[in-house]
Amino acid sequence: MTLKKPLKILLFIILSSQLQAQLTIDTELRPRFEYRHGFKTLFPDNEDPAAFVSQRTRLNTNYETDRLSFYLSLQDVRIWGDVPQLNSSDKNGIGIHQAWGKIQLDPHFLLKVGRQEIMYDDQRIFGNVGWAQQARSHDAVRLEYSNSNLKIDLGFAFNQNGENLTGTTLTTPGTYKSIQYLWAHNEWNKFSASFLFLNNGLQFIDDTNPNNNETRYSQTLGTHLNYKAKDLKLNSNLYYQFGKDIAYNDISAYLLSLEGNFAVTPKTILGLGMELQSGNDNGLGSNQENKAFSPLYGTNHKFNGLMDYFYVGNHTNNVGLLDIYANAVVTLNEKSNINLAIHNFSAAAEIGPNSEKQLGTELDIVYGYRLQKEIGVSAGYSHLLASQGMETVKSNADRNTNNWGWIMLTVNPILFSNKD
């Protein structure tokens, strides 16, 4: 994609802005160095660790009038060195992360259409996956209702890989065929609750008979609960999945979680939590019930340890997970803080006749420092102590150290704003 079309759009927005309109242009530059020695899976023998620098660069424009909002986010994601210094063309090019319009239909209803991030509650089922440099966005339409403490969203998406003359079979890998969902949220004095129903359609392709290509739907139904007192915060997720998976197995799966955080001092917060995601005993065969829960489009890096051993492009239709953890957030001063977490992982289902359910223990440490309003630096170190069950699940019995370290700079200045 060339720069001409996005720049024309940006120029049109600037030139057509009226005195009563609000225009904001901001940017983000986010390079991150990573050292991987057992990240996402157990480190094998006779291999070298990975090290690289990835970078996300964004240019964001937000234009608002009384009844219309338009948002455009251009994005470049690269690994340092994936394009030669004397390059004649960029390998990745600039992409559109978000491009949506929001129309106020009346004081309570608005319509949001286009490529957009979808985030709800703690991002367990729908999230923007902000840690990933590319992040996640959807081509969708949302009808949003708000009135006092009540919010209701209806969302729809239907994906195709081209302007076909016949057929509706989707061949784009890694995406759904269609989704429809309802999200409702209400707040009371110290308590809030959300309800989500998601109908998730995946494209099945029959390699021998194209007439059998069909969309197979699963349903996710559940709630997110929050309680806030002076120094205590409690939250819980309760979700159940049913319907059919892509292999046409019946689904019966669940997720249960509970977390509590208590401010022992104004600068120190301690937390305890657990999350249980159901799984399949000894893997899944054909024509069986699938008991493995899938968090679908959530920000999975946020949960179950930062080393991404579970549900970040892996561990689907597997033995599930029981994650029992403790964490601490310590504010060192007005510019810096440190986050500590320790997780104990075990399988929710049987791994095998000769394998224990215990998977391992992970320690995560993250330090953040704000140099000034537009500049922040963060760094982290994680260490995994794997058990025999993890070796079975990951098909690797090599007894190597598994750790991961990273450091990231985030620069996000506002280039222009006429807001008061």
C-alpha positions as CSV (number, residue, x, y, z in Angstrom):
1,M,0.0,0.0,0.0
2,T,1.4,3.4,-1.0
3,L,1.3,6.5,1.1
4,K,-0.7,8.5,-1.4
5,K,-4.2,7.4,-0.5
6,P,-3.8,7.6,3.3
7,L,-2.2,11.1,3.0
8,K,-5.0,12.3,0.8
9,I,-7.5,11.1,3.4
10,L,-5.6,12.9,6.2
11,L,-5.3,16.1,4.1
12,F,-9.0,16.0,3.4
13,I,-9.8,15.7,7.1
14,I,-7.5,18.6,8.0
15,L,-8.7,21.0,5.3
16,S,-12.4,20.2,5.8
17,S,-12.3,20.7,9.6
18,Q,-14.6,23.5,10.7
19,L,-14.3,25.8,13.7
20,Q,-16.7,23.7,15.8
21,A,-15.0,20.4,14.9
22,Q,-12.3,18.9,17.0
23,L,-9.2,17.4,15.4
24,T,-6.4,15.5,17.2
25,I,-3.3,14.0,15.5
26,D,-1.0,11.8,17.6
27,T,1.7,9.3,17.0
28,E,3.3,6.3,18.6
29,L,6.8,4.9,18.3
30,R,7.4,1.6,20.2
31,P,10.6,-0.3,19.6
32,R,11.1,-3.4,21.8
33,F,14.2,-5.6,22.3
34,E,13.5,-9.3,23.3
35,Y,15.7,-12.2,24.4
36,R,14.0,-15.5,24.1
37,H,15.3,-18.7,25.7
38,G,12.2,-20.8,26.2
39,F,9.5,-18.2,25.4
40,K,6.1,-19.8,24.5
41,T,7.6,-23.3,24.5
42,L,10.3,-25.3,26.3
43,F,13.8,-24.5,24.9
44,P,15.3,-27.4,22.9
45,D,18.8,-28.8,23.1
46,N,21.5,-27.7,20.6
47,E,19.8,-24.5,19.7
48,D,20.8,-20.8,20.2
49,P,18.4,-18.3,21.9
50,A,16.6,-15.7,19.8
51,A,17.2,-12.0,20.1
52,F,15.7,-9.2,18.0
53,V,14.2,-5.7,18.0
54,S,10.6,-5.2,16.8
55,Q,9.0,-1.8,16.3
56,R,5.5,-0.4,15.9
57,T,5.0,3.1,14.4
58,R,1.5,4.6,14.3
59,L,-0.1,7.9,13.1
60,N,-3.5,8.4,14.6
61,T,-6.1,11.0,13.5
62,N,-9.4,11.7,15.3
63,Y,-11.9,14.1,13.9
64,E,-15.1,14.9,15.8
65,T,-18.2,17.0,15.2
66,D,-21.5,17.0,17.1
67,R,-22.9,13.8,15.5
68,L,-19.9,12.4,13.7
69,S,-16.5,10.9,14.6
70,F,-13.9,9.6,12.2
71,Y,-10.8,7.8,13.3
72,L,-7.8,6.7,11.2
73,S,-4.8,4.8,12.5
74,L,-2.0,4.1,10.1
75,Q,0.5,1.5,11.3
76,D,3.9,0.1,10.3
77,V,5.3,-3.0,12.0
78,R,8.8,-4.3,11.4
79,I,11.7,-6.2,12.7
80,W,14.9,-4.2,12.6
81,G,16.9,-5.7,9.7
82,D,14.0,-7.3,7.8
83,V,14.5,-4.6,5.1
84,P,18.0,-3.7,3.8
85,Q,19.4,-0.3,4.4
86,L,19.5,0.4,0.6
87,N,15.9,-0.8,0.0
88,S,14.0,0.2,-3.0
89,S,10.7,-0.8,-1.4
90,D,9.5,-1.6,2.1
91,K,8.8,-5.3,2.9
92,N,5.8,-4.6,5.0
93,G,4.4,-1.3,3.9
94,I,2.0,0.9,5.9
95,G,-1.3,-0.8,6.9
96,I,-4.5,0.5,8.3
97,H,-5.0,-0.7,11.9
98,Q,-8.2,1.2,12.4
99,A,-10.5,3.2,10.1
100,W,-14.0,3.8,11.4
101,G,-16.8,6.3,11.5
102,K,-19.1,6.8,14.4
103,I,-22.6,8.3,13.8
104,Q,-24.7,9.6,16.6
105,L,-28.3,8.5,15.7
106,D,-29.9,10.1,18.7
107,P,-28.9,10.9,22.3
108,H,-28.8,7.2,23.2
109,F,-27.9,5.3,20.0
110,L,-24.8,5.5,17.9
111,L,-23.5,3.4,14.9
112,K,-19.8,2.5,14.6
113,V,-18.7,1.1,11.2
114,G,-15.3,0.1,9.8
115,R,-12.1,-1.5,10.9
116,Q,-12.0,-1.1,14.7
117,E,-10.6,-2.5,17.9
118,I,-13.2,-4.4,20.0
119,M,-12.5,-4.5,23.7
120,Y,-14.9,-5.4,26.6
121,D,-14.4,-5.6,30.3
122,D,-10.9,-7.1,31.2
123,Q,-10.4,-8.2,27.5
124,R,-10.8,-11.9,28.3
125,I,-13.0,-12.7,25.3
126,F,-12.6,-9.5,23.2
127,G,-9.4,-7.5,23.4
128,N,-7.0,-5.4,21.2
129,V,-3.9,-7.5,22.0
130,G,-2.0,-4.3,22.6
131,W,1.2,-6.1,23.6
132,A,1.6,-7.6,20.1
133,Q,3.1,-5.0,17.8
134,Q,0.5,-5.6,15.1
135,A,-2.4,-5.7,17.7
136,R,-5.9,-6.9,16.7
137,S,-8.7,-5.1,14.9
138,H,-12.0,-6.2,13.3
139,D,-14.0,-5.2,10.2
140,A,-17.3,-4.8,11.9
141,V,-20.4,-2.8,12.6
142,R,-21.6,-2.0,16.1
143,L,-24.9,-0.5,17.3
144,E,-24.3,1.1,20.7
145,Y,-26.9,2.1,23.3
146,S,-26.1,4.1,26.5
147,N,-28.4,5.5,29.1
148,S,-27.3,6.4,32.6
149,N,-25.4,3.4,34.0
150,L,-26.5,1.0,31.3
151,K,-24.7,0.2,28.1
152,I,-25.7,-2.3,25.4
153,D,-23.7,-3.2,22.2
154,L,-24.8,-5.2,19.2
155,G,-21.9,-6.3,16.9
156,F,-21.8,-7.9,13.5
157,A,-19.0,-9.0,11.1
158,F,-19.0,-10.9,7.9
159,N,-15.6,-11.7,6.2
160,Q,-14.7,-12.6,2.6
161,N,-11.3,-12.7,0.9
162,G,-12.4,-10.9,-2.3
163,E,-15.1,-9.6,-4.5
164,N,-16.2,-13.0,-5.8
165,L,-18.7,-13.6,-8.5
166,T,-19.9,-16.9,-7.1
167,G,-19.7,-18.5,-3.7
168,T,-19.1,-17.2,-0.1
169,T,-16.3,-19.6,1.0
170,L,-13.7,-17.7,3.0
171,T,-10.1,-18.8,2.4
172,T,-8.2,-16.1,4.4
173,P,-6.4,-18.0,7.2
174,G,-6.6,-17.0,10.8
175,T,-9.9,-15.2,10.8
176,Y,-13.6,-16.0,11.4
177,K,-16.3,-16.1,8.8
178,S,-18.8,-14.2,10.8
179,I,-19.7,-13.1,14.3
180,Q,-22.7,-11.7,16.0
181,Y,-22.7,-10.6,19.6
182,L,-24.6,-8.9,22.4
183,W,-22.8,-7.1,25.2
184,A,-24.6,-5.5,28.1
185,H,-23.0,-3.6,31.1
186,N,-24.6,-2.0,34.1
187,E,-23.0,-0.2,37.1
188,W,-24.3,0.2,40.6
189,N,-22.8,1.9,43.6
190,K,-19.9,-0.6,44.3
191,F,-20.8,-3.3,41.9
192,S,-20.8,-3.7,38.1
193,A,-21.8,-6.6,35.8
194,S,-21.4,-7.4,32.1
195,F,-23.2,-10.0,30.0
196,L,-21.8,-11.4,26.8
197,F,-23.4,-13.6,24.1
198,L,-21.2,-14.4,21.1
199,N,-22.1,-16.5,18.1
200,N,-18.8,-17.3,16.4
201,G,-18.7,-18.8,12.9
202,L,-15.7,-20.5,11.4
203,Q,-15.3,-21.5,7.8
204,F,-15.1,-25.3,7.2
205,I,-13.5,-26.3,3.8
206,D,-14.0,-29.8,2.5
207,D,-11.0,-30.6,0.4
208,T,-12.8,-33.3,-1.5
209,N,-16.2,-31.9,-1.9
210,P,-16.6,-28.0,-2.1
211,N,-20.4,-28.4,-1.9
212,N,-19.8,-29.3,1.8
213,N,-18.1,-26.0,2.6
214,E,-20.1,-24.4,5.5
215,T,-19.9,-22.1,8.4
216,R,-19.8,-23.9,11.7
217,Y,-20.9,-21.9,14.8
218,S,-20.0,-22.1,18.4
219,Q,-21.6,-20.0,21.2
220,T,-20.0,-18.3,24.2
221,L,-22.2,-17.1,27.0
222,G,-21.1,-15.5,30.2
223,T,-20.6,-12.7,32.6
224,H,-17.9,-10.4,34.0
225,L,-18.4,-9.2,37.6
226,N,-16.7,-6.4,39.5
227,Y,-16.9,-5.2,43.1
228,K,-15.0,-2.2,44.4
229,A,-14.7,-1.1,48.0
230,K,-12.3,1.4,49.5
231,D,-9.2,-0.8,49.4
232,L,-10.6,-4.0,48.0
233,K,-11.3,-5.0,44.4
234,L,-12.9,-8.3,43.3
235,N,-13.5,-9.5,39.8
236,S,-14.7,-12.7,38.3
237,N,-15.3,-14.3,34.9
238,L,-17.9,-17.0,34.3
239,Y,-18.2,-18.3,30.7
240,Y,-19.7,-21.4,29.0
241,Q,-19.2,-22.5,25.4
242,F,-21.3,-24.8,23.4
243,G,-22.2,-25.5,19.7
244,K,-19.9,-27.0,17.1
245,D,-16.1,-26.6,16.6
246,I,-14.5,-26.6,13.1
247,A,-14.3,-30.4,13.1
248,Y,-18.0,-30.6,13.9
249,N,-17.5,-31.9,17.4
250,D,-20.0,-30.8,20.1
251,I,-18.5,-28.2,22.4
252,S,-19.1,-28.2,26.2
253,A,-16.4,-26.0,27.8
254,Y,-16.2,-23.4,30.6
255,L,-14.0,-20.7,32.1
256,L,-14.1,-19.8,35.8
257,S,-12.0,-17.1,37.4
258,L,-11.8,-15.1,40.6
259,E,-9.3,-12.4,41.6
260,G,-9.0,-10.1,44.6
261,N,-6.7,-7.1,45.0
262,F,-6.2,-5.3,48.3
263,A,-4.3,-2.0,48.8
264,V,-2.2,-2.6,51.9
265,T,-0.7,0.8,51.6
266,P,-1.4,3.7,49.2
267,K,1.6,2.5,47.1
268,T,1.3,-1.3,47.5
269,I,-1.4,-3.5,46.1
270,L,-1.4,-7.3,46.7
271,G,-3.5,-9.7,44.8
272,L,-4.5,-13.4,44.7
273,G,-6.4,-15.2,41.9
274,M,-7.3,-18.4,40.1
275,E,-8.5,-19.2,36.7
276,L,-9.8,-22.6,35.5
277,Q,-10.3,-23.3,31.8
278,S,-11.7,-26.8,31.0
279,G,-9.8,-29.1,28.7
280,N,-9.8,-32.5,27.0
281,D,-8.5,-35.7,28.5
282,N,-5.5,-37.1,26.5
283,G,-6.3,-34.9,23.5
284,L,-9.4,-34.9,21.3
285,G,-10.4,-37.6,18.8
286,S,-12.9,-37.4,16.0
287,N,-16.6,-37.4,16.7
288,Q,-16.1,-36.7,20.4
289,E,-17.2,-33.9,22.7
290,N,-14.8,-31.0,22.8
291,K,-14.4,-29.8,26.4
292,A,-11.5,-27.4,25.8
293,F,-12.4,-23.7,26.3
294,S,-11.1,-21.1,23.9
295,P,-10.7,-17.5,24.9
296,L,-11.2,-16.6,21.2
297,Y,-10.3,-12.9,20.6
298,G,-9.1,-11.9,24.0
299,T,-5.8,-10.3,25.0
300,N,-4.4,-13.6,26.1
301,H,-0.9,-12.3,26.8
302,K,-2.5,-10.5,29.8
303,F,-3.5,-13.8,31.4
304,N,-1.7,-17.0,32.5
305,G,1.8,-15.7,32.6
306,L,3.7,-13.3,30.4
307,M,5.8,-16.1,28.6
308,D,2.7,-17.0,26.5
309,Y,2.8,-20.8,27.1
310,F,-1.0,-20.9,27.0
311,Y,-3.6,-19.7,24.5
312,V,-1.4,-17.3,22.6
313,G,-1.3,-19.1,19.3
314,N,-1.1,-22.4,21.1
315,H,-2.7,-24.8,23.6
316,T,-6.1,-24.9,21.7
317,N,-8.2,-28.1,22.1
318,N,-5.7,-29.2,24.7
319,V,-5.8,-30.3,28.4
320,G,-7.0,-26.9,29.7
321,L,-5.4,-25.0,32.5
322,L,-5.7,-24.3,36.2
323,D,-3.7,-21.1,37.0
324,I,-3.3,-20.1,40.7
325,Y,-1.4,-16.9,41.1
326,A,-0.3,-14.1,43.4
327,N,0.8,-10.6,42.3
328,A,2.0,-7.3,43.7
329,V,2.0,-3.8,42.3
330,V,4.4,-1.4,44.0
331,T,4.5,2.3,43.2
332,L,8.1,3.4,43.8
333,N,7.5,7.1,43.1
334,E,5.4,9.3,40.9
335,K,7.4,8.1,37.8
336,S,8.0,4.4,38.4
337,N,6.4,1.2,39.5
338,I,7.2,-2.5,39.6
339,N,4.8,-5.5,39.0
340,L,5.5,-8.9,40.4
341,A,3.6,-12.1,39.7
342,I,4.0,-15.8,40.4
343,H,1.9,-18.5,38.7
344,N,1.4,-22.1,39.4
345,F,0.1,-24.0,36.4
346,S,-1.5,-27.4,36.2
347,A,-3.7,-29.2,33.6
348,A,-7.5,-29.1,34.0
349,A,-7.8,-32.5,32.4
350,E,-5.8,-35.7,32.4
351,I,-2.6,-35.4,30.3
352,G,-1.9,-39.1,30.0
353,P,-1.6,-42.3,32.0
354,N,2.0,-41.7,33.0
355,S,2.0,-37.9,33.4
356,E,1.2,-35.7,36.3
357,K,-1.1,-32.7,36.0
358,Q,1.4,-30.2,37.4
359,L,2.8,-28.1,34.5
360,G,5.2,-25.6,36.2
361,T,5.7,-22.3,37.9
362,E,6.4,-19.0,36.3
363,L,7.8,-15.7,37.8
364,D,7.1,-12.4,36.0
365,I,8.8,-9.1,36.9
366,V,7.9,-5.8,35.0
367,Y,9.4,-2.4,35.8
368,G,8.0,0.8,34.3
369,Y,9.4,4.3,34.3
370,R,7.8,7.5,32.9
371,L,10.5,9.9,31.8
372,Q,7.9,12.5,30.9
373,K,4.3,12.6,29.7
374,E,5.1,11.4,26.2
375,I,8.0,9.0,26.9
376,G,8.0,5.8,28.9
377,V,10.4,2.9,29.3
378,S,9.5,-0.6,30.6
379,A,11.4,-3.8,31.0
380,G,10.6,-7.3,32.1
381,Y,12.1,-10.6,33.0
382,S,10.3,-14.0,33.3
383,H,11.5,-17.4,34.4
384,L,9.7,-20.7,34.0
385,L,10.3,-23.8,36.1
386,A,8.8,-26.6,34.1
387,S,7.4,-29.8,35.5
388,Q,7.1,-33.2,33.9
389,G,3.5,-32.5,32.8
390,M,4.7,-29.5,30.8
391,E,7.3,-31.6,29.0
392,T,4.5,-34.0,27.9
393,V,2.2,-31.2,26.7
394,K,5.0,-29.4,24.8
395,S,6.6,-32.7,23.6
396,N,10.0,-31.7,24.9
397,A,11.8,-33.5,27.7
398,D,15.0,-31.4,27.4
399,R,16.0,-30.0,30.8
400,N,17.1,-26.5,29.8
401,T,16.6,-23.1,31.5
402,N,13.5,-21.3,30.2
403,N,13.5,-17.5,30.5
404,W,12.7,-14.3,28.6
405,G,13.7,-10.7,28.9
406,W,12.7,-7.5,27.2
407,I,13.0,-3.7,27.2
408,M,10.6,-1.3,25.4
409,L,10.5,2.4,24.7
410,T,7.2,4.1,24.1
411,V,7.0,7.6,22.6
412,N,3.5,9.0,21.9
413,P,3.4,12.8,21.4
414,I,0.4,14.7,20.3
415,L,1.3,16.5,17.1
416,F,-1.8,18.7,16.8
417,S,-5.0,19.3,18.8
418,N,-7.6,22.0,18.8
419,K,-9.5,20.6,21.8
420,D,-10.0,23.0,24.7
